[in-house]
Amino acid sequence: MRIAGGGRGRYFWRVFRLVASLKASPLLLLLRVNAIHSWRRLLSIREQSRLLSSIITIFVLGYLVLAFELFYHGMRFVAKFPGLGAVLTERLLYTLFAFLFALLLLSNLIISYTNLFRNRETAFLLTLPLSRDTIFRWKFIESMILASWAFIFLIAPLLVAFGLVRDVPWDFYLLTAVLMSLFIILPCVLGSALAIGIGRHLDRKTFQVVLMVIAVVLLAFVAFWWKTNPVDDDLLDKRTLEALDRLLAKTRFTLFPFLPSYWLSSSLLQWAEGITSGAIFFAGVLLSHTLFFGSIAFTRFGNIFYDTASAVQSRAPGGGFQFSFLSAEKHSRKPGLLERWFDKIPHMQPDTKAIAVKDLRMFWRDTTQWGQSVMFFGLLGAYIINLRNFTHQLTSPFWIHAVAFLNLGACAFNLASVTTRFVFPQFSLEGRRLWIVGMSPMGLPRIVMTKYWLASLLSLVVTLALVTLSCYLLKMPWDDVAFFGAVVTVMTFALNGLAIGLGVLFPNVKETNPNKIVSGFGGTLCFVLSSVYIIASLALLVLGGGGFHSRSDWVITSIAAFVVLSVVIGWLPMRIGLKHLKDFEV
């Protein structure tokens, strides 16, 4: 039977078949099922815990309002300088999106590797009658969303403030949303490609050694290359533009025309200035590259992903490269170097040593964990090392103490992220084996305390070293160095105590993925309380003294209040958690 209408009928029949195939597409089915599941989880959290919903809502709204006010007033202040305001604002956007691209690349690399090769859902989907391309496409979209939503959420107030200061039309915000959606695809493609390459060759000792050497070299490069050019007072008085150009010399790489961040920034800036043709050109460049590399990922990465997943799953447990001091000697009953080091610690019980050695090895074997830790503190360390390049320009005690407190806050927030991400799920990661260790002579309370002391001491080595180095490079007196060292020591033990205590009070022993454990009520509450504690502590120490005035009664009161707050935050959740273990049931 012929279709009525001839060619027009055949056209509509093809459109109908296309729509029907889209509705039956396995990828769309996965997207729809996961979207419904996420929405139902959100509704269940609101119904089960109104406290969590209220905390999240207040935290989100508070950040949006506060960040917008800071960005808006800061940009208005910069815009008041004729000729300089526009230059500084534009360079800020170029630099912001360049670093955003680098951070998105690192985030996509870590999340894609976990999502593709260390995910139970992926292993389950590989057993179903689904094509390899479909599974990779779904995990690609999921990784992109998980890696990008936080960055978009963080920079949204900045872009809105920029638009209001520049008095742009409404279509600027629509263009920004479209370009940001295209921009986040490129680092996801590159990150997934790197994740597949790392997964394919991760068991090779040479590859891991080269990878770690590259990471160290990059950090050293950032630390020693990112130097400020000193500017004398005569140059500042006579030639302001030349001085500004010298100060911003190290940001010129963000103006490289082959960077995706350059295309995005140029399109937004030219649209805000009314140069429509230039904005459309750079938007087209970004669109063409996104379509090209995105199509390659969607059509060619599926088979490579499947072969890599097969190679990852076929490896023997415990294989791969490990440093000798973190691994026991193979084919021998002799203890490894790590055990021998712990044996030298006096008055330490053998069972405590065994738990500490086990936790250290488990942490090292999970590349995503120590990789993120290195990224968190490595970037902060590179910044602190670079302080020596401009300390000669800080002559006022006010600014010296201000920079020291800002460095303390940055280190504390990094520590809060690490404790929430890695320390909080430690108790839950024991899983259903908790009943075994719970019936042992050691008992759950000693296991929890061992984890607490191990995490606190290891994190203290990093935080105390960074803060002490920061104060030393700022050429502060040794009594100030001791003060900041004591403060960061107290904050380290308090944040670890909060993470361990809440991890015991809100366990999730059914889940093996630490990312999902942290995303629950306990992990959210831990990060919010950690942030509030850090902000309150810095406010108390700054208002009580902090080098800004010398009233002894204020100093004593602020330090006492800081100590009391730290004890409440760190000791109270730990104490309640240990009491909770007496009636704990798996």
Secondary structure, 3 states (H helix, E strand, C coil): CCCCCCHHHHHHHHHHHHHHHHHCCHHHHHHHHHHHHHHHHHHHHHHHCHHHHHHHHHHHHHHHHHHHHHHHHHHHHHHCCCCHHHHHHHHHHHHHHHHHHHHHHHHHHHHHHHHHHCCHHHHHHCCCCCCHHHHHHHHHHHHHHHHHHHHHHHHHHHHHHHHHHHCCCCHHHHHHHHHHHHHCHHHHHHHHHHHHHHHHHCCCHHHHHHHHHHHHHHHHHHHHHCCCCCCCHHHHHHCHHHHHHHHCHHHHHHHCCCCHHHHHHHHHHHHHCCCHHHHHHHHHHHHHHHHHHHHHHHHHHHHHHHHHHHHHHCCCCCCCCCCHHHCCCCCCCCCCHHHHHHHCCCCCCHHHHHHHHHHHHHHHHCHHHHHHHHHHHHHHHHHHHHHHHCHHHCCCHHHHHHHHHHHHHHHHHHHHHHHHHHHHHHCHHHHHHHHHHHCCCCHHHHHHHHHHHHHHHHHHHHHHHHHHHHHHHCCCCHHHHHHHHHHHHHHHHHHHHHHHHHHHHCCCCCCCCHHHHHCCHHHHHHHHHHHHHHHHHHHHHHHHCCCCCCCHHHHHHHHHHHHHHHHHHHHHHHHHHHHHHHHCCC
